[in-house]
């Protein structure tokens, strides 16, 4: 099976790093809007021009009031038509990746199996090291939690003893019996 060019192009580094609002981790302004404008132009999609012209919208509560986040900022959403189209592209993209992997497994099962085994073997020391480091970190965290709890309990007991001692009056006669 020959690897399709679109799969090869997915695996090449791209120097351009877009900044801005992302939808499915892809820049809205530099990728999705030009793509959907092109698909509308070619008649492949029928996304309303209002959605392409104003892709970011205020979110509203069910009562019609503008929705605000916990930080006090207004919530901005991507227009439903664009979000639905992105979801469709994502689902088709995932299906294409799965179909490609299935084709490789079918056409070259021995090579695929060898690759899986080599990957597992190469990853085993990393997994073992991570497990050991995690076990060590968890043991240390438990020790610290126990020490903290014991310190809190001691401080609480000391505070109770001090409060109890201050609450009990010392008889005058007992003070007089003490000699220096």
DALIN-V782310 format. One line per field, one symbol per residue. ss: DSSP state (~ for helix, > for strand, _ for the rest). phi: phi as a letter, one per 20 degrees, with the letter a starting at -180 (. if undefined). A space follows every 10 residues. Layout:
# DALIN-V782310
ss = ???
phi = ???
This chain:
# DALIN-V782310
ss = ____~~~~~~ __________ _>>__>>~~~ ~~~~~~~~~~ ~_______~~ ~~~__>>>_> _____>_>__ ___>_>>>_~ ~~~~~~~~~~ ~~~~~~~~~~ ~~~~~~~_~~ ~~~~~~~~~~ ~~~~~~~~~~ ~~~~~~~~~~ ~~~~~~~~~~ ~~~~~~~~~~ ~~~~~~~___ _~~~~~~___
phi = .effffffff eefdffdfcq fdclmcfffe cfffffffff geneccfgff fffcfdcfec fgenefedff enefedcegg ffffffgfff ffffffffff fffffffcff ffffffffff ffegffffff ffffgfffff ffgfffffff ffffffffff fffffffefe ffffffffdd
